[in-house]
Amino acid sequence: MGNQLSFSQTEHRREEMSQNLGYRLDPRGKADGIMIIIITCVYSINVVAVLFMLWNRKYPPLKCKSPVLMACMMVAGILWFVGDIQANGHVPLEHTPLRNCKAFGVWVRILLGVCTLSTLIAMRSYGLFRVFCKNQPFRGRGLYVPYAAYCLCMLVYGIVSQVVSPSLTIHYLLHVDICYYETGFKASMFAIIWVTWLIVAILSWRIRHIKSSFNEAREMLIACTAVFVVLIFTTVMHYAVPLFPLNVRLRVLTTSFDHLATNVFWWSIMAVPIVSCLVRRDAYLEEWMDKLRQDGLQRMYDVQSPNATNNKGSSVYNRNSLFTADYARLHTEMPVPKPMNSGYPYFDPVYGAGVYPMAHTDAVLYPTAYIEEVPHHAAPQSKKKHRGNLW
């Protein structure tokens, strides 16, 4: 049987037809099955990790990682994997729903998978850029309108792809039982993905100097490097060998690299807080709070020390606390003061003299907390206020 598995009844016919047409075809077999099992096991572990993360989403080191967005990214990665199984020819398509190339190859794989994952990463990076570089909240029209515009463009792209003739987009090749992307359509897909990830890379570079408590420069460097290596490999593969799904080594490598990059990105950001929350919850929280103190951000957060205990003897921290007068003062737009050596501990001249770069760091850690009224002793404020609450 060689590489062939018993579940594929069409492999002999595929081989015969491909030989008659001059194609070299590797039958679907053990390598495909092993790869599917391994990646499925990896995503099963990921789902458990996501559920654990959401259950502990109030834990400050996890909360500052935007757990809901990270969970949505994992869902998009799983949908991408389902689309890859079909588009890269790992399983038989004939007489199955997977034969619908546009449904799985465009909507599931490209739009709900690759594009959704990429735009969520871009949205998260842009949100951090707004908070730490532009001194704006992690919510509001400034954040959501670009994301909504991107989603609208993707919806239009999907509808146009659906109504245009399959001969111009993606169609089913009966004799080899795979879905084939036309060259022009592939160019449009790769253009969207490349532009999105270039935006992510630029934003990640812009926020590389944010406070260490929230800094992910090293993680994003690893993630972006992995993604761009895979993007280059996949782009070259699709154009150099258009029928790569017929080659077992190339199709297994392509799918494996796609989801290696996805997992490297996700775990490079979430591994430390998730594992630390599981095995050394209080110790890691104390270390994380030490970083806040070193960054001069401790006064912005009323997070009790993990050494404080409740009446049951277990450690506690305040999950829904409001903040101090200094925090309230930062949430108003005020005349820019002159730089002074005895300024607030959160003052950082790197971002410009008199600018408060950390004015909305709470948006990452405490998205629901926002003080509308400013104490009477706060600095004078202008009549213009930030629009909307913090995310």
C-alpha positions, 0 to 999 in steps of 0.5 A: 500500500505504501503511502496510501491509506484504506480510507481513500478509495479514489487514489488508484483512479487519481493516479491513473488519470494523472499519469494519462494527463502527464501529472505526477501525483503522490497518493494521499496516505500516511503522511497526510493522516499523521499530519492531520492527527498531530495538528488536531492534537495541538489545536485540542491542547490550544482549546484547553488553554483558551478555556483556561485563559478565559476562565482566569481572564480577571487575572491581571497578567492574563487580562492585559493580553486581551484574552477575548481577542486571543481566543478569537485568534485561536478560533480563526486558526482552527478554521484556517486549518479546516480550510487547509485540509481541503485546499491543500489536498490532504483528504478526498473531496469527491462526494463530500461537502469539501468539494465546494471549493468556494465555501471552504477554500475562500470563505472558511480558509481565506476570509474566516481563517487567514484574513480574520486572524491577521486582522485581529492581530493588526487590531490588537497591535493598533490598539496598543499603539493607540494606548501607548503612543497616541495617548488614546483609549483602547476603544471607540470609533478610532479603533473599530472603524478601521477594523469594520472597514477591513471586514466590509472589504473582506465581505465584498471580496467574498461576495464578488468571489462567490458570483464570479465564474469559478474559472476565474477564482477557484474550481474543482479539478475532477481528474485529480480531486483537488481545488485549484486557485487561478493565478490572478485570484491568488495574487489578490489573496496574497496582496491582502495578506501581505499588506495586513502583515506589513501593517502588523510589523510596522505597528509592532515596531512603533510600540517596541519601546512601551513600558516593560509591563506591557512590552511584547517587542521580543515576542512580536519579533519572534512571531513576525519573523516566523510569519514572514518566513512562512509567507515567503515560502507559501507565496513562492510555493503557490507560484513556482509549483501551482499543483503542489497539492499533488506532491505529498512533501510539499502539501504537508510542509505547506500546511505544517508551516502555516500552523507552526507560524500560527502557534508560534505567534499565539504561544509566544504571547500567551505561554508565560502568563498561562503557564505561570497562572497555572503553576505559580499564580501568586509569585508571578503576579507579584513579579508582574506587579514589581514591573508595574512599580519599576515602570512607575505605574503602580499608582494607576492600579489598585491591585492588592499584593498577592501576599494579602490573604482573605479569611480563608487564607488564600491570596486575593487581588482586587479585580474591579477596583477603581483608581486614584486621583492621579489616574482620574487626572490622566483621563482628562485632556489638559494643557501640556505642563512644562517638563519638570524633574519632580514630575509624576512617576509615569512621565516619560520624556521619550514620548515628548516633553510634558506628554503623559504616554501612559494615560490609558494603560488601564485600557489593557488591564481594566477595560471596564473601569473609567472615571468620568468625574475628575476630583476638584484638586485635579489639574485644569482640563479643557472642555474637549473630552475623550469620546466614549468609554475605554474598551 
